[in-house]
Amino acid sequence: MVEELPKYAFDTFLINSAGTAGLLETPDGTVGFSKWVSPKRTRSYPFERIYKTYNAPKIITVIPIIKDEGRDGDLDKIQASTISWMNLLNIYIVLGYYDHALASRRYTGKITRQQLNEVHVRAQIVEILAYKQSALHWNRSLIEDRFRATFEQSLDSYTSISQQTNVPVHEQRGLRAYAADLEQDLQQFWIRSLRGSRGAALRESRTIHALEYLGDGYKGIFELENYLGGTYHLTADEILTEDGVTIIQESKNASRHALASPSDIRDGLFKLILFANIDRLEIELGELTFRTRLKLTGLGVKGLLRLPCTNEALAGFLVENRSVFKARHLDSIAKLRLEVAHNQKLEVEIRGNP
């Protein structure tokens, strides 16, 4: 499901003018990069962007440490669970901060068109290009050695932005205390942040969005632990059982089309990378045998196709839906068939929504 990415020469690379994902051409080889528009994962499609770069030999992702949209807008800061995702998937984090913005013409209490400090981002990329250890080690040292300085630089920049735009930003006393506490005890940052991610997972497990079709099972909460003992919480859209096998399922519904958009599909696939690589899955009763599945439901689709499948099954499904699927849908289905062929822990199910 990867589309062709733009290529950038590192000598002239600028993060603010670059696309949301691409390939950096350096003297030492190619590096895949993506950038987040907010440290909060639900603000856009950051996982979809990272998925596009996942074939690159080395992968970096640029995340703003804080995003303050002004007193009347959102305030988000990076969470430990995001760092854990990147650690487990061997993705190098570049911690950025915004140092330029404009007052919104539409909302008096908001700022817009925020730009990252180019020098700060570029310096970290240079270091990563020469770095020989894993992303996990880089990310840990980044948090331990530079988190507070970058955090406070971000707050100082927002103070300057507020003065320049005459737009009040959020009160910073609590944020600065948060940064100070972090320096005193890094472990407390993880405990507080992970407690927050668990609460978010619990809330998410009780929420069914209007465009979701969750007709197979129940949302489930996972507590994941990596080999270094790091623990974090996240949800899967659906948990169900088939013939004694637990299915961890991400679901993407298209309410107006026959198939979800490529961005939605890539977002679901990226989340399943982590679920598919769980070494051991347990509940109180013991260990579970499991598989992962991406369920795609769409308008007007007849029958059911489960990938991997035989050529005959695919041909029959496409004939039955010849008036439903457009060329772009057929292209996605063909790519998904390759995806499951190369990733044997993954299944894809395509069927109609009610």
TATA-V911812 format. One record per residue. N is the residue number from 0. D_CENTER is the distance of its C-alpha to the mean C-alpha in Angstrom with 2 decimals. Layout:
# TATA-V911812
N/D_CENTER ; N/D_CENTER
This chain:
# TATA-V911812
0/15.72 ; 1/15.41 ; 2/17.26 ; 3/19.43 ; 4/17.85 ; 5/20.01 ; 6/21.66 ; 7/22.59 ; 8/25.40 ; 9/24.42 ; 10/27.79 ; 11/27.02 ; 12/23.24 ; 13/22.18 ; 14/18.58 ; 15/19.51 ; 16/21.18 ; 17/18.83 ; 18/16.48 ; 19/12.73 ; 20/12.66 ; 21/15.77 ; 22/18.09 ; 23/20.16 ; 24/23.67 ; 25/25.25 ; 26/28.60 ; 27/26.96 ; 28/24.83 ; 29/21.62 ; 30/18.30 ; 31/15.02 ; 32/13.21 ; 33/10.46 ; 34/10.49 ; 35/8.87 ; 36/11.46 ; 37/11.02 ; 38/10.04 ; 39/9.14 ; 40/5.69 ; 41/8.03 ; 42/9.89 ; 43/8.57 ; 44/6.31 ; 45/4.22 ; 46/2.75 ; 47/6.39 ; 48/7.64 ; 49/7.01 ; 50/8.51 ; 51/11.37 ; 52/12.25 ; 53/12.23 ; 54/15.99 ; 55/16.90 ; 56/19.05 ; 57/17.13 ; 58/13.57 ; 59/12.81 ; 60/10.17 ; 61/11.87 ; 62/10.88 ; 63/13.69 ; 64/15.10 ; 65/16.46 ; 66/16.55 ; 67/19.81 ; 68/20.65 ; 69/24.23 ; 70/26.20 ; 71/25.72 ; 72/21.97 ; 73/18.87 ; 74/18.46 ; 75/15.19 ; 76/14.86 ; 77/12.42 ; 78/12.32 ; 79/13.34 ; 80/10.82 ; 81/8.01 ; 82/10.72 ; 83/11.47 ; 84/8.26 ; 85/9.05 ; 86/12.67 ; 87/12.66 ; 88/11.08 ; 89/13.40 ; 90/11.36 ; 91/13.53 ; 92/12.55 ; 93/14.70 ; 94/15.42 ; 95/16.62 ; 96/18.74 ; 97/20.09 ; 98/23.83 ; 99/24.78 ; 100/24.51 ; 101/26.89 ; 102/28.26 ; 103/27.09 ; 104/29.98 ; 105/28.85 ; 106/28.22 ; 107/30.61 ; 108/28.50 ; 109/25.33 ; 110/24.34 ; 111/22.40 ; 112/21.65 ; 113/20.41 ; 114/20.46 ; 115/19.34 ; 116/22.19 ; 117/22.59 ; 118/24.79 ; 119/22.53 ; 120/19.55 ; 121/21.97 ; 122/23.70 ; 123/20.68 ; 124/19.90 ; 125/23.59 ; 126/23.45 ; 127/20.52 ; 128/22.46 ; 129/25.35 ; 130/23.56 ; 131/24.66 ; 132/22.87 ; 133/19.51 ; 134/16.22 ; 135/16.74 ; 136/20.06 ; 137/18.94 ; 138/16.24 ; 139/18.85 ; 140/21.50 ; 141/19.42 ; 142/18.95 ; 143/22.53 ; 144/24.28 ; 145/22.64 ; 146/20.47 ; 147/23.43 ; 148/24.86 ; 149/21.72 ; 150/21.23 ; 151/24.88 ; 152/24.87 ; 153/22.20 ; 154/24.47 ; 155/27.49 ; 156/25.95 ; 157/25.26 ; 158/28.88 ; 159/30.03 ; 160/27.93 ; 161/29.46 ; 162/32.91 ; 163/32.49 ; 164/31.17 ; 165/33.18 ; 166/30.13 ; 167/29.81 ; 168/26.53 ; 169/25.68 ; 170/28.10 ; 171/27.18 ; 172/29.54 ; 173/27.21 ; 174/24.35 ; 175/26.86 ; 176/28.14 ; 177/24.67 ; 178/24.45 ; 179/28.00 ; 180/27.44 ; 181/24.53 ; 182/26.91 ; 183/29.46 ; 184/27.31 ; 185/23.87 ; 186/23.76 ; 187/24.08 ; 188/20.85 ; 189/19.03 ; 190/21.26 ; 191/20.81 ; 192/17.08 ; 193/16.69 ; 194/19.34 ; 195/17.36 ; 196/14.24 ; 197/16.85 ; 198/18.38 ; 199/15.26 ; 200/14.89 ; 201/18.58 ; 202/18.40 ; 203/15.68 ; 204/17.90 ; 205/20.75 ; 206/19.17 ; 207/19.51 ; 208/18.42 ; 209/21.08 ; 210/19.46 ; 211/18.53 ; 212/21.18 ; 213/21.12 ; 214/24.53 ; 215/24.28 ; 216/23.42 ; 217/22.02 ; 218/18.70 ; 219/18.48 ; 220/17.33 ; 221/16.67 ; 222/17.70 ; 223/16.50 ; 224/18.48 ; 225/18.20 ; 226/21.42 ; 227/21.80 ; 228/21.82 ; 229/18.56 ; 230/17.64 ; 231/14.80 ; 232/14.29 ; 233/12.01 ; 234/13.14 ; 235/13.62 ; 236/14.95 ; 237/18.27 ; 238/20.44 ; 239/23.71 ; 240/26.51 ; 241/28.31 ; 242/31.43 ; 243/30.52 ; 244/27.03 ; 245/23.98 ; 246/21.32 ; 247/17.67 ; 248/16.56 ; 249/13.63 ; 250/15.42 ; 251/15.18 ; 252/18.38 ; 253/20.04 ; 254/22.77 ; 255/24.48 ; 256/23.91 ; 257/24.47 ; 258/20.96 ; 259/17.42 ; 260/16.23 ; 261/14.70 ; 262/11.49 ; 263/11.38 ; 264/12.46 ; 265/9.96 ; 266/7.05 ; 267/9.50 ; 268/10.49 ; 269/7.45 ; 270/7.49 ; 271/11.18 ; 272/11.31 ; 273/11.25 ; 274/13.58 ; 275/15.81 ; 276/16.42 ; 277/17.63 ; 278/21.16 ; 279/22.87 ; 280/22.22 ; 281/24.76 ; 282/26.09 ; 283/29.33 ; 284/31.38 ; 285/30.12 ; 286/27.87 ; 287/26.27 ; 288/26.10 ; 289/22.84 ; 290/21.04 ; 291/17.67 ; 292/17.74 ; 293/15.95 ; 294/18.32 ; 295/18.82 ; 296/21.49 ; 297/23.20 ; 298/26.31 ; 299/29.55 ; 300/28.43 ; 301/31.29 ; 302/31.26 ; 303/28.46 ; 304/27.02 ; 305/25.32 ; 306/24.07 ; 307/25.44 ; 308/28.78 ; 309/32.13 ; 310/33.07 ; 311/35.43 ; 312/32.89 ; 313/30.58 ; 314/33.60 ; 315/34.90 ; 316/31.66 ; 317/31.41 ; 318/35.10 ; 319/34.76 ; 320/32.00 ; 321/33.48 ; 322/33.90 ; 323/30.36 ; 324/28.02 ; 325/27.98 ; 326/27.61 ; 327/23.89 ; 328/23.39 ; 329/25.60 ; 330/23.64 ; 331/20.37 ; 332/22.40 ; 333/23.95 ; 334/20.71 ; 335/19.41 ; 336/22.76 ; 337/22.26 ; 338/18.81 ; 339/20.48 ; 340/23.44 ; 341/21.55 ; 342/19.40 ; 343/22.07 ; 344/20.18 ; 345/18.45 ; 346/20.24 ; 347/19.71 ; 348/21.88 ; 349/22.92 ; 350/25.31 ; 351/26.46 ; 352/25.52 ; 353/28.43
